[in-house]
Amino acid sequence: MLADELKRTRRSEKLTLAAVSQQITAQYHVRISPSMLSRYENGYSISINHLFALAAFFNINLDPLVQEFARTGERYQTR
């Protein structure tokens, strides 16, 4: 699941939620608060802008998520 991959990747890079928030804002001009990042890591629904920024930042392949959405038509949740 995306939630687990976000948390695992962030921790393997030894980044805090605040550091990820700051770097994404600086690199992609998308504001994601540390508390929102925590919610995503715990399975909450994710906005498309945030999804793209996080995928680019952590180099996450979105193809499986896009295929799942096309198949089900359901709003994606990170868990």
C-alpha positions in Angstrom: 0.0 0.0 0.0 1.0 3.6 -0.6 0.8 4.5 3.1 3.4 1.8 4.0 5.7 2.8 1.1 5.6 6.5 2.0 6.5 5.7 5.6 9.1 3.2 4.8 10.8 5.4 2.2 10.8 8.5 4.4 12.3 6.5 7.3 14.9 4.9 5.1 15.9 8.4 3.9 16.0 9.4 7.6 13.7 12.3 7.0 11.2 13.8 9.4 7.7 14.7 8.4 8.7 18.4 8.7 11.7 17.9 6.5 9.6 16.2 3.8 7.1 19.0 4.0 9.7 21.7 3.6 11.5 20.0 0.7 8.3 19.3 -1.2 7.2 22.9 -0.8 10.6 24.1 -2.0 10.9 21.6 -4.9 7.4 21.3 -6.2 5.6 24.4 -4.8 3.0 22.1 -3.2 2.2 22.7 0.5 1.7 19.5 2.5 1.8 20.0 6.2 3.6 17.5 8.4 0.3 16.5 10.0 -1.2 15.8 6.6 1.8 13.7 5.7 1.2 11.7 8.8 -2.4 11.2 7.9 -1.3 9.9 4.5 1.1 7.5 6.1 -1.9 6.3 8.2 -4.2 5.7 5.4 -6.3 8.8 4.8 -7.5 9.9 1.3 -4.9 11.8 -0.7 -5.4 14.7 -3.1 -4.1 14.3 -6.6 -1.6 17.3 -6.2 -0.2 15.8 -3.1 0.0 12.3 -4.6 2.0 13.6 -7.6 4.3 15.6 -5.4 5.0 12.7 -3.1 5.4 10.3 -5.9 8.0 12.6 -7.6 9.8 13.3 -4.3 10.1 9.6 -3.3 10.3 8.3 -6.9 7.2 6.1 -6.5 5.7 4.5 -9.6 2.0 5.5 -9.8 1.1 3.0 -12.6 -0.5 0.4 -10.2 -2.6 3.2 -8.5 -3.8 4.5 -11.8 -4.7 1.1 -13.0 -6.6 0.4 -9.8 -8.5 3.6 -10.1 -9.4 2.9 -13.8 -10.7 -0.5 -12.8 -12.7 0.5 -9.7 -13.4 4.2 -10.1 -13.1 4.7 -6.4 -11.3 7.6 -4.7 -7.8 6.4 -3.7 -6.9 6.0 -0.1 -3.4 5.4 0.9 -4.3 2.3 2.8 
